[in-house]
Amino acid sequence: MKKIAVIVRNLPLNTRRNAEALRMSVGLTLREDKVTVIFMDDGVYTATPIKSELVNIQPPKKEFEALSMLGCAMLADKPSLERRGIKSLLANVKPAEREEIVRTITESDIVIPF
């Protein structure tokens, strides 16, 4: 079993990139690897309850539900949240200190930045 970290760093607006990162993360669980999704920088907006109809995007609700059901850890970088004034996260997304984020990345066998 490998440890895989998927890092989401971009705004979820006007792109399917973040949704694809989540879909890929679900797919990575098929080999029974331990997958952790990390939201950093502007990627933390992906882990918030946004009103997707206002910005004309499809919310990645199914992917978040699947990752939760599969027991994948989802971490949001606290400094990124604080810098953007974000107080509310989706269920099962845990705010994490930068040290925990760094430790998760360095202990991973594979790191996939998005």
C-alpha positions in Angstrom: 0.0 0.0 0.0 1.3 3.4 -1.0 0.6 6.8 0.6 -0.6 9.3 -2.0 -1.1 13.0 -1.4 -3.1 15.0 -3.9 -2.6 18.7 -3.5 -5.4 21.1 -4.7 -4.0 24.7 -5.0 -6.1 26.5 -7.6 -9.4 28.4 -7.5 -12.4 26.1 -8.5 -13.9 28.8 -10.7 -13.9 28.6 -14.5 -12.1 25.3 -14.6 -12.8 21.6 -14.0 -9.3 21.1 -12.7 -10.2 20.8 -9.0 -13.1 18.5 -9.7 -10.8 16.3 -11.8 -8.3 16.2 -8.9 -11.1 14.9 -6.7 -12.3 12.4 -9.3 -8.8 11.1 -9.8 -8.4 10.8 -6.0 -11.4 8.6 -5.9 -9.9 6.5 -8.7 -6.6 6.1 -6.8 -8.4 4.3 -4.0 -9.1 1.3 -6.3 -5.7 -0.1 -5.6 -6.3 0.2 -1.9 -3.7 2.9 -1.5 -4.0 5.5 1.3 -5.1 8.7 -0.4 -5.0 12.1 1.3 -6.4 15.2 -0.4 -4.8 18.5 0.7 -6.4 21.9 0.0 -3.9 24.8 0.0 -3.7 28.3 -1.2 -6.8 29.2 -3.3 -7.6 25.5 -3.5 -9.3 25.8 0.0 -12.3 27.4 -1.7 -13.0 24.0 -3.2 -13.6 22.6 0.3 -16.2 25.3 1.2 -19.9 25.2 0.8 -20.1 27.7 -2.1 -23.3 28.5 -4.0 -22.3 26.9 -7.3 -25.3 28.2 -9.2 -24.1 31.7 -8.7 -20.7 31.0 -10.4 -22.1 28.5 -12.9 -20.0 25.5 -11.9 -21.0 21.9 -11.1 -20.2 21.2 -7.4 -18.0 18.1 -6.8 -20.5 16.8 -4.3 -20.4 13.2 -5.4 -16.6 13.2 -5.2 -16.6 14.5 -1.7 -19.1 12.0 -0.6 -17.2 9.1 -2.2 -13.9 10.2 -0.6 -15.6 10.4 2.7 -17.2 6.9 2.3 -13.8 5.5 1.3 -12.1 6.9 4.4 -9.8 9.3 2.6 -8.4 12.1 4.7 -9.2 15.6 3.4 -7.1 18.4 5.0 -7.4 22.1 4.5 -4.3 24.2 5.3 -5.2 26.5 8.3 -2.9 29.4 7.2 -4.6 29.4 3.8 -8.0 29.4 5.4 -7.1 32.2 7.7 -5.6 34.3 5.0 -8.8 34.1 3.0 -11.2 34.5 6.0 -12.8 31.1 5.5 -14.6 29.7 8.6 -16.8 27.0 7.1 -15.7 23.8 5.5 -17.6 20.9 4.0 -18.2 17.9 6.2 -15.2 15.6 6.6 -12.7 18.2 5.6 -10.4 18.9 8.5 -8.5 22.1 9.1 -4.8 21.2 9.6 -1.8 23.1 10.8 1.0 23.6 8.2 3.2 21.2 10.1 0.7 18.4 9.6 0.4 19.3 5.9 4.1 19.2 5.5 4.4 15.9 7.4 1.7 14.3 5.3 3.4 15.4 2.1 6.9 14.3 3.1 5.6 10.9 4.3 3.8 10.2 1.0 5.2 7.9 -1.5 3.6 9.8 -4.4 2.6 13.5 -4.4 0.3 14.8 -7.2 0.0 18.6 -7.4 -3.0 20.1 -9.1 
